[in-house]
Structure formats: structure tokens, C-alpha cells
Amino acid sequence: MKEATGELNMTVVTVVAIAAVGAFFYAFVWPSIQRSITASTYCSSAQGCDENYQNCSYTDEDGEEHNDLDCSGYYEDLLKDETTGAE
């Protein structure tokens, strides 16, 4: 009976640990991933950007136009190639 109790305790500890990792992911990691996906989606269809891609216009899913999108991270490789002259 003692072995069964020990195994149950270990199962509970494992389940609690998995739940803690899941809660951490959901609370801290997932919002960052979601913002990155959203920014990539908007930057891929952005229009009217300045030369450094820091002020771009985009239209959201509701049809509203926004002028406050910073796509410099999305176009980082392109900006690097423009400054070095690489093709």
C-alpha cells in the first residue's frame, strides 16, 4: 500500500509540474508569439512605409486603416542589405 501511495504522490507532482509549465507558457510565452504573428501578418501587407520601415500603414481585419506599425524588425534583413549594398 505504501508503494501505491508513493506512486500516486509522484503522479500528482508530475501533473502539477506539467500544469505549471503550461501556465507559464500560456501567461508569458504565448502572448509574445501571438504579437509576433500579428505583426508579421500586418507587415507583410503594409503599404506606405517610410525608408526605415518604422512607420507603415496597414488595414486590419475590420477594414480600419492604421498608421502606427513599426515593421523595422520584419524588414531587418532587407534594411541590412540596403545599407551594405549586398544583393
C-alpha positions as CSV (number, residue, x, y, z in Angstrom):
1,M,0.0,0.0,0.0
2,K,2.9,2.3,0.7
3,E,4.2,1.9,-2.8
4,A,0.8,2.8,-4.3
5,T,0.7,5.9,-2.2
6,G,4.3,6.9,-3.3
7,E,3.3,6.4,-6.9
8,L,0.2,8.5,-6.5
9,N,2.3,11.3,-4.9
10,M,4.7,11.2,-7.8
11,T,1.9,11.3,-10.3
12,V,0.4,14.3,-8.5
13,V,3.8,16.0,-8.5
14,T,4.2,15.3,-12.3
15,V,0.7,16.6,-13.1
16,V,1.3,19.8,-11.1
17,A,4.7,20.4,-12.7
18,I,3.2,20.0,-16.2
19,A,0.3,22.3,-15.3
20,A,2.9,24.9,-14.0
21,V,4.9,24.7,-17.2
22,G,1.7,25.1,-19.3
23,A,0.5,28.1,-17.2
24,F,3.9,29.8,-17.6
25,F,3.8,29.2,-21.4
26,Y,0.2,30.5,-21.7
27,A,0.9,33.6,-19.5
28,F,4.3,34.7,-20.7
29,V,5.4,33.0,-23.9
30,W,2.1,32.7,-25.9
31,P,1.3,36.5,-25.9
32,S,4.7,37.2,-27.4
33,I,4.2,34.6,-30.1
34,Q,0.8,35.9,-30.9
35,R,2.0,39.6,-31.1
36,S,4.8,38.4,-33.4
37,I,2.4,36.6,-35.7
38,T,0.1,39.5,-35.8
39,A,2.9,42.0,-36.6
40,S,4.2,39.7,-39.3
41,T,0.8,39.5,-40.9
42,Y,0.3,43.2,-40.9
43,C,3.9,44.0,-42.0
44,S,3.6,41.6,-45.0
45,S,0.6,43.6,-46.3
46,A,1.8,47.1,-45.1
47,Q,1.8,50.0,-47.5
48,G,3.2,53.5,-47.4
49,C,6.2,52.7,-45.2
50,D,9.0,55.3,-44.7
51,E,12.5,54.4,-45.7
52,N,13.4,52.7,-42.5
53,Y,10.0,50.8,-42.3
54,Q,9.3,52.3,-38.9
55,N,6.0,54.0,-39.8
56,C,3.9,51.8,-42.0
57,S,0.2,51.8,-42.9
58,Y,-2.0,48.7,-42.8
59,T,-5.6,47.8,-42.9
60,D,-6.9,45.5,-40.1
61,E,-9.5,42.7,-40.4
62,D,-12.3,45.2,-39.7
63,G,-11.3,47.4,-42.6
64,E,-9.8,50.2,-40.4
65,E,-6.6,51.8,-41.6
66,H,-3.8,52.3,-39.1
67,N,-0.6,54.3,-39.5
68,D,1.3,53.2,-36.4
69,L,3.0,50.0,-37.4
70,D,6.8,49.5,-36.9
71,C,8.0,46.9,-39.4
72,S,11.7,47.6,-39.0
73,G,12.2,44.2,-37.3
74,Y,10.2,42.4,-40.0
75,Y,12.3,44.0,-42.7
76,E,15.6,43.8,-40.8
77,D,17.4,41.7,-43.4
78,L,16.2,43.9,-46.2
79,L,17.4,47.0,-44.4
80,K,20.8,45.3,-43.7
81,D,21.2,44.5,-47.4
82,E,20.4,48.1,-48.4
83,T,23.0,49.6,-46.0
84,T,25.7,47.2,-47.0
85,G,24.9,47.2,-50.7
86,A,24.6,43.4,-50.8
87,E,22.3,41.7,-53.3
